[in-house]
């Protein structure tokens, strides 16, 4: 049984790093930008052996990918789409909207796992403002985390992508790290 990992992307830096992280995981696990599994030349879902046995599949578009353990970072919808176990959190909408409304991976994420503060003003590169707003919004964000963890069979822990300087990623990220340690004391938490 796989041990699921939930990814938290907090602030501009965290969401930009997270966007690149999901692009790479999709390539490695044979998932198209819309969440559907890649198909091989025969019209069936490609496996790692399909890629390694055909030298024509060695370019950047068809890089080697792994067909197993997708459900550590993804869950599969009833329609067969793979959806990241990710929460996109920011106090201003610009970067998150770019991920979920523009570009090739816009259909990958679950929009229920997106939190953008209503006022959309951000933290203004101020750690204290980000921390304070983390306190204000913690209930909604923790409800999203709880919902995602409840959908996991055997939650291993969390990966948080955030900045250690600035406002939202550092301030709100610090608050969320404390909240995760209080709310999930026996789960692993890794930060990037």
DODREN-578590 format. One line per 3 residues: number of its first residue (from 1); for each residue y, z, x of N, C-alpha, C, O. Coordinates in Angstrom, 3 decimals. Atoms other than C-alpha are relative to their C-alpha. Layout:
BEGIN
NUM) Y Z X Y Z X Y Z X Y Z X | ...
END
This chain:
BEGIN
1) -1.172 0.000 0.842 0.000 0.000 0.000 1.248 0.000 0.897 1.364 0.818 1.809 | -1.206 0.055 -0.826 3.380 -0.978 1.453 0.913 1.184 -0.282 0.891 1.770 -1.364 | -0.998 -1.054 0.142 6.072 1.584 2.004 1.357 -0.686 -0.078 1.823 -1.265 0.903
4) -1.223 0.736 0.245 9.286 0.227 0.511 1.198 0.602 0.719 1.262 1.809 0.957 | -1.250 -0.401 -0.637 12.681 0.364 2.208 1.148 -0.571 -0.821 1.167 -1.763 -1.128 | -1.184 0.410 0.740 15.962 0.229 0.294 1.153 -0.131 0.986 1.396 0.762 1.798
7) -1.124 0.260 -0.887 18.944 -1.283 2.087 1.304 0.268 -0.733 1.517 -0.224 -1.841 | -1.338 -0.267 0.528 22.455 0.034 1.452 0.996 -0.712 0.899 1.021 -0.479 2.108 | -1.028 0.717 -0.734 25.298 -2.260 2.504 1.332 0.564 -0.464 1.708 0.405 -1.625
10) -1.210 -0.715 0.400 28.561 -0.315 2.553 1.204 -0.551 0.750 1.218 -0.589 1.980 | -1.240 0.480 -0.586 32.015 -1.770 3.137 -0.097 -1.447 0.474 -1.137 -2.093 0.343 | -0.063 1.385 -0.462 33.085 -5.092 4.626 -1.025 -0.273 1.089 -1.803 -1.222 0.984
13) 0.924 0.193 -1.119 31.127 -4.750 7.863 -1.451 0.090 -0.480 -2.269 -0.765 -0.141 | 1.370 -0.183 0.475 27.988 -3.459 6.130 -0.491 -1.157 -0.840 -1.649 -1.559 -0.734 | 0.404 1.121 0.847 27.967 -6.275 3.607 -0.095 -1.298 0.782 -0.929 -2.146 0.464
16) 0.126 1.197 -0.829 28.585 -8.945 6.238 -1.278 0.052 0.840 -1.988 -0.948 0.944 | 1.249 -0.156 -0.755 25.764 -7.592 8.427 -1.187 -0.145 -0.945 -2.159 -0.830 -0.629 | 1.078 0.080 0.978 23.582 -7.171 5.347 -0.274 -1.416 -0.468 -1.431 -1.797 -0.645
19) 0.195 1.393 0.400 24.167 -10.769 4.277 -0.793 -0.775 1.032 -1.680 -1.551 0.675 | 0.742 0.670 -1.072 22.938 -12.017 7.660 -1.432 0.532 0.102 -2.362 -0.228 0.370 | 1.321 -0.627 -0.011 20.015 -9.555 7.558 -0.918 -0.656 -1.037 -2.068 -0.979 -0.740
22) 0.820 0.583 1.064 18.797 -10.988 4.234 -0.289 -1.472 0.262 -1.367 -1.957 -0.083 | 0.272 1.398 -0.364 19.178 -14.577 5.461 -1.187 -0.061 0.961 -2.086 -0.886 0.790 | 1.081 -0.007 -0.985 16.907 -13.756 8.419 -1.332 0.423 -0.631 -2.368 -0.175 -0.342
25) 1.244 -0.414 0.659 14.352 -11.894 6.272 -0.562 -1.103 -0.883 -1.777 -1.286 -0.955 | 0.471 1.111 0.834 14.193 -14.841 3.886 -0.689 -1.059 0.855 -1.734 -1.580 0.464 | 0.621 0.980 -0.896 13.445 -17.202 6.786 -1.349 0.525 0.480 -2.345 -0.198 0.448
28) 1.234 -0.559 -0.556 10.828 -14.866 8.265 -1.115 0.133 -1.028 -2.292 0.032 -0.681 | 1.013 -0.220 1.028 9.054 -14.288 4.952 -0.201 -1.207 -0.907 -0.900 -1.113 -1.915 | 0.229 1.213 0.774 9.233 -17.850 3.622 0.589 0.054 -1.387 -0.042 -0.392 -2.345
31) -0.668 -0.104 1.293 11.685 -17.158 0.814 1.244 -0.887 0.038 2.048 -0.804 0.967 | -1.155 0.882 0.097 14.230 -19.759 -0.244 1.245 0.798 -0.405 1.120 1.924 -0.885 | -1.229 -0.716 0.367 17.897 -18.810 -0.830 0.087 0.410 -1.472 0.837 1.325 -1.812
34) -0.007 -0.397 1.414 17.237 -18.669 -4.588 -1.055 1.061 -0.316 -1.183 1.480 -1.467 | 0.992 -1.053 0.194 14.434 -16.117 -4.087 -1.410 -0.500 -0.242 -2.343 0.302 -0.296 | 1.343 0.543 0.218 11.502 -18.452 -4.693 -0.710 -0.198 1.335 -0.060 -0.473 2.343
37) 0.745 0.238 -1.243 8.722 -18.751 -2.094 0.103 -1.466 0.417 0.136 -2.361 -0.428 | -0.008 1.379 -0.519 8.884 -21.830 0.154 -1.359 -0.636 -0.268 -2.383 0.046 -0.313 | 1.245 0.736 0.194 6.291 -24.503 -0.482 -0.320 -0.802 1.252 0.583 -1.226 1.972
40) 0.397 0.823 -1.141 4.265 -26.340 2.172 -0.055 -1.463 -0.426 0.340 -1.796 -1.544 | 0.046 1.440 0.276 3.687 -30.106 2.335 -0.946 -0.359 -1.145 -0.868 -1.465 -1.680 | 0.987 0.274 1.039 0.869 -29.829 -0.232 0.422 0.534 -1.362 -0.355 0.458 -2.314
43) -0.491 -0.494 1.274 3.003 -28.259 -2.984 -0.431 1.413 -0.337 -0.184 1.890 -1.444 | 0.374 -1.391 0.227 1.556 -24.782 -2.608 0.873 0.886 0.864 1.578 0.401 1.750 | -0.822 -0.923 -0.786 3.207 -21.701 -1.208 -0.470 0.021 1.443 -1.657 0.189 1.720
46) 0.314 0.079 -1.424 3.364 -21.932 2.571 -0.424 1.365 0.533 0.030 2.406 0.059 | 0.410 -1.210 -0.698 1.659 -19.391 4.787 0.339 -0.145 1.466 0.732 -1.223 1.913 | -0.296 0.028 -1.430 2.148 -18.500 8.424 -0.882 -1.022 0.713 -0.421 -1.672 1.651
49) 0.893 0.952 -0.654 -0.885 -20.635 9.371 0.442 -1.440 -0.254 0.247 -2.298 0.607 | -0.527 1.338 0.269 0.681 -23.697 7.675 1.076 -0.364 1.008 1.111 -1.489 1.506 | -1.108 0.258 -0.904 3.727 -23.385 9.884 -0.500 -0.162 1.429 -0.078 -1.082 2.129
52) 0.450 0.053 -1.396 1.883 -22.718 13.152 -0.925 -1.180 0.272 -1.012 -1.621 1.417 | 0.916 1.110 -0.230 -0.653 -25.537 12.646 0.687 -1.356 -0.028 0.087 -2.357 0.365 | -0.716 1.265 0.080 1.989 -28.209 12.084 1.216 0.049 0.915 2.190 0.731 0.595
55) -1.110 -0.055 -0.948 4.288 -28.814 15.089 1.304 -0.519 -0.577 2.371 -0.186 -0.061 | -1.231 0.497 0.607 6.773 -30.645 12.841 0.765 1.098 -0.713 1.949 0.930 -1.006 | -0.641 -1.118 0.704 7.536 -27.314 11.139 0.636 0.987 0.950 0.794 2.153 0.588
58) -0.484 -0.958 -0.990 9.025 -25.776 14.270 1.512 0.063 0.105 2.027 0.832 0.917 | -1.454 -0.004 -0.072 12.725 -26.485 13.661 0.602 1.232 -0.639 -0.123 2.047 -1.209 | -0.653 -1.176 0.548 15.316 -23.919 12.558 -0.145 0.115 -1.514 -0.149 1.223 -2.051
61) 0.155 -0.055 1.448 14.897 -24.892 8.896 -1.402 0.463 -0.384 -1.589 1.010 -1.471 | 1.384 -0.368 0.296 11.133 -24.269 9.076 -0.542 0.960 1.048 -1.691 0.837 1.474 | 0.427 -0.967 -1.010 10.975 -21.402 11.544 -1.215 0.772 -0.503 -1.434 0.888 -1.709
64) 1.172 -0.780 0.394 7.803 -19.325 11.583 0.414 1.146 -0.913 1.404 1.834 -0.662 | -0.255 -1.111 0.888 7.708 -16.877 8.731 -1.303 0.684 -0.348 -2.385 0.128 -0.157 | 1.157 -0.830 0.299 5.361 -14.189 7.588 -0.195 0.029 -1.505 0.762 0.223 -2.254
67) 0.280 0.055 1.424 3.670 -14.404 4.218 -0.405 1.362 -0.564 -0.581 1.488 -1.776 | 0.461 -1.292 0.491 2.653 -10.744 3.994 1.111 1.040 0.045 2.132 0.846 0.704 | -0.875 -1.165 0.006 4.433 -7.459 3.339 1.422 -0.301 -0.484 2.365 0.394 -0.108
70) -1.317 0.301 0.560 7.323 -9.081 1.474 0.523 1.175 -0.812 1.729 1.417 -0.867 | -0.425 -1.046 0.923 7.357 -6.135 -0.887 0.524 1.263 0.679 0.870 2.222 -0.012 | -0.674 -1.110 -0.680 8.624 -3.731 1.790 1.498 -0.099 -0.265 2.135 0.899 -0.604
73) -1.434 0.204 0.183 12.121 -5.224 1.493 0.356 -0.727 -1.291 1.521 -0.722 -1.687 | -0.247 0.765 1.219 11.751 -7.344 -1.688 -0.886 0.520 -1.124 -1.937 1.108 -0.874 | 0.911 -0.140 1.137 10.378 -6.902 -5.174 -0.004 -1.334 -0.723 0.938 -2.117 -0.599
76) 0.153 1.292 0.647 9.170 -9.786 -7.295 0.261 0.136 -1.491 -0.300 1.005 -2.157 | -0.316 -0.005 1.431 10.606 -10.515 -10.730 -1.130 -0.671 -0.773 -2.031 -1.268 -0.184 | 1.007 0.633 0.852 8.529 -11.713 -13.677 0.017 -1.517 0.153 -1.002 -2.172 -0.065
79) -0.124 1.448 -0.168 9.824 -15.246 -12.981 -0.465 -0.465 1.382 -0.401 -1.658 1.679 | 0.506 0.354 -1.318 8.388 -15.147 -9.435 1.035 0.014 1.104 0.717 -0.326 2.244 | -1.055 -0.086 -1.014 11.710 -14.661 -7.621 -0.153 1.285 0.803 -0.483 2.335 0.252
82) -0.048 -1.187 -0.841 11.843 -12.278 -4.685 1.449 0.481 0.050 2.361 -0.290 0.346 | -1.333 -0.591 0.073 14.819 -9.933 -4.999 0.081 1.129 1.016 -0.798 1.991 1.047 | -0.133 -1.052 -1.015 16.066 -7.740 -2.141 0.128 1.397 -0.621 0.774 1.574 -1.654
85) -0.206 -1.400 0.373 15.781 -3.971 -2.493 1.286 0.428 0.702 1.255 1.172 1.682 | -1.281 -0.214 -0.671 19.468 -3.806 -1.632 1.060 0.415 -0.997 1.086 -0.054 -2.135 | -1.182 -0.369 0.759 22.587 -2.132 -2.943 1.217 -0.430 0.802 1.347 -0.085 1.976
88) -1.216 0.481 -0.628 25.900 -3.786 -2.139 1.145 0.860 -0.521 1.460 0.828 -1.710 | -1.017 -0.982 0.388 28.683 -1.179 -2.161 1.287 -0.293 0.751 1.279 -0.449 1.972 | -1.306 0.169 -0.644 32.373 -1.714 -1.489 1.079 0.497 -0.941 0.890 0.551 -2.156
91) -1.133 -0.469 0.791 35.712 -0.389 -2.644 0.979 -1.130 -0.315 1.908 -0.941 -1.099 | -0.786 1.190 0.332 37.280 -3.863 -2.696 -0.952 -1.188 -0.108 -1.966 -1.225 0.590 | 1.005 0.988 0.399 35.630 -7.010 -4.065 -0.210 -1.202 0.917 -1.206 -1.905 0.746
94) 0.005 1.280 -0.708 36.278 -9.764 -1.498 -1.354 -0.360 0.624 -1.901 -1.420 0.318 | 1.225 0.343 -0.735 33.153 -9.617 0.719 -1.225 -0.020 -0.909 -2.067 -0.910 -0.790 | 1.156 -0.045 0.904 30.664 -8.627 -1.993 0.023 -1.215 -0.923 -1.015 -1.837 -1.152
97) -0.085 1.183 0.863 31.935 -11.367 -4.306 -0.387 -1.262 0.746 -0.991 -2.164 0.167 | 0.391 1.166 -0.797 31.498 -13.869 -1.481 -1.529 -0.098 0.097 -2.089 -1.193 0.036 | 1.465 -0.003 -0.099 27.835 -12.816 -1.133 -0.675 -0.365 -1.315 -1.649 -1.118 -1.322
100) 0.727 0.168 1.264 26.943 -12.820 -4.834 0.513 -1.132 -0.879 -0.110 -1.459 -1.889 | -0.529 1.087 0.832 29.130 -15.652 -6.171 0.189 -1.315 0.740 0.427 -2.344 0.107 | -0.211 1.216 -0.780 29.429 -18.173 -3.312 -1.122 -0.142 1.020 -1.834 0.821 1.308
103) 0.962 0.205 -1.075 27.193 -19.688 -0.687 -1.419 -0.173 -0.491 -1.694 -0.001 -1.678 | 1.373 0.341 0.385 23.492 -20.543 -0.655 -0.828 1.194 -0.499 -1.811 0.984 -1.209 | 0.802 -1.168 0.387 22.221 -16.950 -1.197 0.577 0.725 -1.220 0.239 1.885 -1.457
106) -0.676 -0.643 1.129 24.327 -16.237 -4.312 -0.964 0.405 -1.116 -0.649 1.302 -1.899 | 0.966 -0.331 1.053 21.229 -16.144 -6.571 -1.088 0.956 0.469 -2.043 1.216 -0.263 | 1.047 -0.850 -0.568 19.228 -13.819 -4.332 0.101 1.437 -0.488 -0.923 2.059 -0.771
109) -0.191 -1.425 0.248 20.723 -10.417 -5.173 0.001 0.341 -1.494 0.358 -0.483 -2.336 | -0.047 -0.537 1.353 20.365 -8.311 -8.320 1.412 0.526 -0.246 1.854 1.453 0.432 | -1.390 -0.395 0.247 23.869 -7.967 -9.767 0.117 1.420 -0.555 1.207 1.991 -0.537
112) -0.022 -1.397 0.434 22.915 -4.568 -11.246 0.077 0.947 1.196 0.387 2.127 1.037 | -0.026 -0.813 -1.214 22.736 -3.322 -7.644 1.277 -0.216 0.799 1.290 -0.062 2.020 | -1.293 0.221 -0.644 26.372 -4.115 -6.894 0.988 1.024 -0.539 1.140 1.184 -1.750
115) -1.070 -0.926 0.402 29.098 -1.474 -6.915 1.291 -0.414 0.690 1.365 -0.487 1.917 | -1.356 0.256 -0.485 32.757 -2.414 -6.551 0.911 0.929 -0.784 0.836 0.973 -2.012 | -0.904 -0.927 0.675 35.431 0.184 -7.321 0.882 -0.764 -0.986 1.305 -1.888 -0.716
118) -0.780 0.664 1.049 37.360 -0.626 -10.491 1.402 -0.377 0.460 1.886 -1.463 0.139 | -1.366 0.316 -0.425 40.787 -0.438 -8.858 0.011 -1.047 1.103 1.029 -1.709 1.305 | 0.138 1.051 -0.991 39.548 -2.705 -6.043 0.950 0.074 1.175 1.148 -0.920 1.874
121) -0.992 -0.117 -1.057 42.090 -1.339 -3.580 -0.561 0.253 1.379 0.165 0.117 2.364 | 0.594 -0.278 -1.298 39.680 -0.447 -0.794 0.436 1.354 0.545 1.063 2.147 -0.158 | -0.326 -1.274 -0.647 40.106 2.432 1.645 1.112 -0.165 1.029 1.502 0.811 1.670
124) -1.137 0.223 -0.891 42.865 0.846 3.733 -0.244 0.400 1.444 0.665 0.905 2.103 | 0.337 -0.326 -1.386 41.069 1.356 7.072 0.191 1.488 0.304 0.525 1.866 1.427 | -0.237 -1.436 -0.108 41.278 5.116 6.462 -1.299 0.732 -0.353 -1.754 0.678 -1.495
127) 1.269 -0.698 0.208 38.113 7.231 6.885 0.105 1.014 -1.137 -0.778 1.077 -1.991 | -0.159 -1.049 1.018 39.445 10.085 4.712 0.063 -0.593 -1.406 -0.487 -0.021 -2.347 | -0.074 0.659 1.301 40.249 7.694 1.863 -1.385 -0.485 -0.428 -1.765 -0.329 -1.589
130) 1.357 0.440 0.314 36.762 6.190 2.039 -0.902 1.159 -0.383 -1.685 1.047 -1.327 | 0.814 -1.177 0.299 35.145 9.645 2.079 0.355 0.555 -1.381 -0.533 0.881 -2.168 | -0.470 -0.517 1.294 37.282 10.825 -0.890 -0.482 -0.897 -1.137 -0.942 -0.406 -2.168
133) 0.453 0.916 1.045 36.452 7.706 -2.883 -1.523 0.017 -0.126 -2.060 -0.225 -1.207 | 1.445 -0.190 0.079 32.796 8.194 -1.998 -0.335 1.170 -0.912 -1.265 1.093 -1.715 | 0.185 -1.146 0.894 33.038 11.599 -3.677 0.263 -0.380 -1.449 -0.468 0.042 -2.345
136) -0.355 0.407 1.359 34.694 10.018 -6.721 -1.076 -0.866 -0.638 -1.343 -0.738 -1.833 | 0.925 0.997 0.546 32.080 7.287 -7.136 -1.467 0.325 0.262 -2.342 -0.478 -0.061 | 1.382 -0.276 -0.427 28.949 9.054 -5.867 -0.998 -0.025 -1.147 -2.140 -0.444 -0.956
139) 0.943 -0.077 1.109 27.411 9.543 -9.309 -0.537 -1.384 -0.372 -1.742 -1.559 -0.557 | 0.432 1.360 0.351 27.333 5.829 -10.139 -0.866 -0.600 1.110 -1.888 -1.225 0.825 | 0.774 0.571 -1.109 26.091 4.840 -6.666 -1.368 0.685 0.094 -2.378 0.010 0.295
142) 1.292 -0.698 -0.049 23.384 7.543 -6.666 -0.892 -0.379 -1.181 -2.115 -0.400 -1.042 | 0.804 0.491 1.130 22.278 6.373 -10.135 -0.646 -1.341 0.348 -1.801 -1.587 -0.001 | 0.559 1.288 -0.426 21.820 2.880 -8.674 -1.131 0.226 1.004 -2.171 -0.428 0.929
145) 1.036 -0.302 -0.996 19.860 4.335 -5.733 -1.235 0.580 -0.682 -2.361 0.212 -0.350 | 1.126 -0.580 0.742 17.711 6.405 -8.110 -0.780 -1.068 -0.757 -2.011 -1.066 -0.752 | 0.672 1.066 0.747 16.977 3.358 -10.263 -0.856 -0.857 0.937 -1.993 -1.202 0.613
148) 0.746 0.828 -0.954 15.931 1.336 -7.216 -1.191 0.775 0.582 -2.263 0.204 0.778 | 1.114 -0.796 -0.544 13.810 4.198 -5.815 -1.086 0.227 -1.044 -2.266 0.292 -0.700 | 0.987 -0.149 1.067 12.119 4.696 -9.205 -0.861 -1.254 -0.151 -2.002 -1.170 -0.607
151) 0.755 1.251 0.076 11.036 1.043 -9.057 -0.886 -0.227 1.223 -1.556 -1.256 1.320 | 0.835 0.094 -1.204 9.306 1.654 -5.717 -1.278 0.787 -0.211 -1.261 1.861 -0.812 | 1.272 -0.704 0.106 5.644 2.610 -5.539 -0.089 1.146 1.002 -0.575 2.229 0.677
154) 0.120 -0.984 -1.069 5.907 4.494 -2.252 1.186 -0.166 0.951 1.069 -0.810 1.994 | -1.237 0.181 -0.755 9.447 4.720 -0.905 -0.105 0.646 1.381 -0.389 1.837 1.507 | 0.013 -0.482 -1.381 9.565 5.033 2.892 1.355 0.587 0.380 1.428 1.651 0.995
157) -1.314 -0.489 -0.368 13.302 5.413 3.270 1.075 -1.035 -0.240 0.931 -1.938 -1.065 | -1.200 0.800 0.216 16.669 3.735 3.564 0.510 -0.557 1.324 0.369 0.062 2.379 | -0.741 0.581 -1.115 18.513 1.417 5.917 1.429 -0.160 -0.506 1.653 -0.774 -1.550
160) -1.398 0.152 0.387 22.310 1.653 5.759 0.719 -0.830 1.056 0.709 -0.501 2.242 | -0.846 0.826 -0.858 24.493 -1.072 7.220 1.443 0.368 -0.336 1.869 0.249 -1.485 | -1.384 -0.396 0.239 28.069 0.140 7.656 0.737 0.071 1.324 0.128 0.036 2.393
163) -0.840 -0.140 -1.180 30.946 0.450 10.077 0.136 1.482 0.341 0.024 2.339 -0.535 | -0.269 -1.394 -0.365 31.593 3.621 12.049 1.483 0.221 0.254 1.891 1.311 0.654 | -1.453 -0.117 -0.099 35.334 2.931 12.171 0.593 -0.713 -1.201 -0.001 -1.663 -1.712
166) -0.628 0.645 1.141 37.697 2.009 9.379 -0.035 0.884 -1.217 0.126 2.100 -1.104 | -0.136 -0.750 1.240 37.590 3.057 5.751 -1.262 0.121 -0.817 -1.907 1.169 -0.809 | 1.116 -0.087 0.939 34.844 2.201 3.284 -1.326 0.220 0.709 -2.061 1.145 0.364
169) 1.283 -0.119 -0.692 31.917 1.712 5.666 -0.157 1.326 0.693 -1.229 1.929 0.643 | 0.106 -1.263 -0.736 32.707 4.772 7.745 0.168 1.205 -0.924 -0.654 2.121 -0.898 | -0.266 -1.151 0.857 34.191 7.136 5.151 -0.990 0.134 -1.142 -1.657 1.160 -1.275
172) 0.948 -0.046 1.111 32.155 6.281 2.072 -1.426 0.010 0.536 -2.304 0.657 -0.034 | 1.323 -0.017 -0.620 29.176 5.579 4.340 -0.403 1.396 0.437 -1.554 1.792 0.252 | 0.279 -1.382 -0.401 29.423 9.111 5.756 -0.347 0.856 -1.209 -1.287 1.650 -1.176
175) 0.280 -0.774 1.212 29.567 10.568 2.273 -1.383 -0.345 -0.560 -2.141 0.543 -0.950 | 1.307 0.406 0.532 26.561 8.530 1.145 -1.152 0.466 0.876 -2.223 0.786 0.361 | 1.052 -0.522 -0.882 24.556 9.564 4.225 -0.283 1.469 -0.318 -1.441 1.882 -0.373
178) 0.190 -1.406 0.388 25.135 13.221 3.310 -0.719 0.093 -1.339 -1.643 0.890 -1.500 | 0.611 -0.028 1.328 24.232 12.526 -0.317 -1.472 -0.414 0.055 -2.308 0.173 -0.631 | 1.402 0.420 -0.141 21.040 10.681 0.696 -0.849 1.119 0.592 -1.965 1.367 0.136
181) 0.753 -1.105 -0.609 19.968 13.578 2.912 -0.208 1.150 -0.970 -1.240 1.820 -0.918 | 0.159 -1.052 1.011 20.560 16.022 0.046 -0.948 -0.433 -1.111 -1.778 0.351 -1.570 | 0.746 0.509 1.156 18.996 13.829 -2.649 -1.431 -0.417 0.348 -2.332 -0.303 -0.483
184) 1.314 0.451 -0.464 16.044 12.478 -0.606 -0.298 0.652 1.349 -0.326 -0.047 2.362 | 0.104 -0.707 -1.282 15.420 15.141 2.072 -1.188 -0.410 0.872 -1.146 -0.204 2.085 | 1.193 0.335 -0.789 11.992 13.829 3.158 -0.118 -1.492 0.291 -1.144 -1.940 0.804
187) 0.033 1.439 -0.240 12.866 10.131 3.370 0.758 -0.343 1.272 1.735 0.317 1.626 | -0.655 0.466 -1.205 13.821 8.292 6.523 1.310 -0.690 -0.347 1.405 -1.387 -1.357 | -1.276 0.687 0.153 17.412 7.111 6.863 0.386 -0.570 1.357 0.550 0.165 2.331
190) -0.378 0.690 -1.235 18.318 4.531 9.505 1.334 -0.684 -0.235 1.540 -1.291 -1.286 | -1.293 0.645 0.158 21.853 3.292 10.074 0.213 -1.070 1.056 -0.278 -0.959 2.179 | -0.390 1.082 -0.911 23.190 0.109 11.671 1.457 -0.290 -0.215 2.015 -1.169 0.443
END
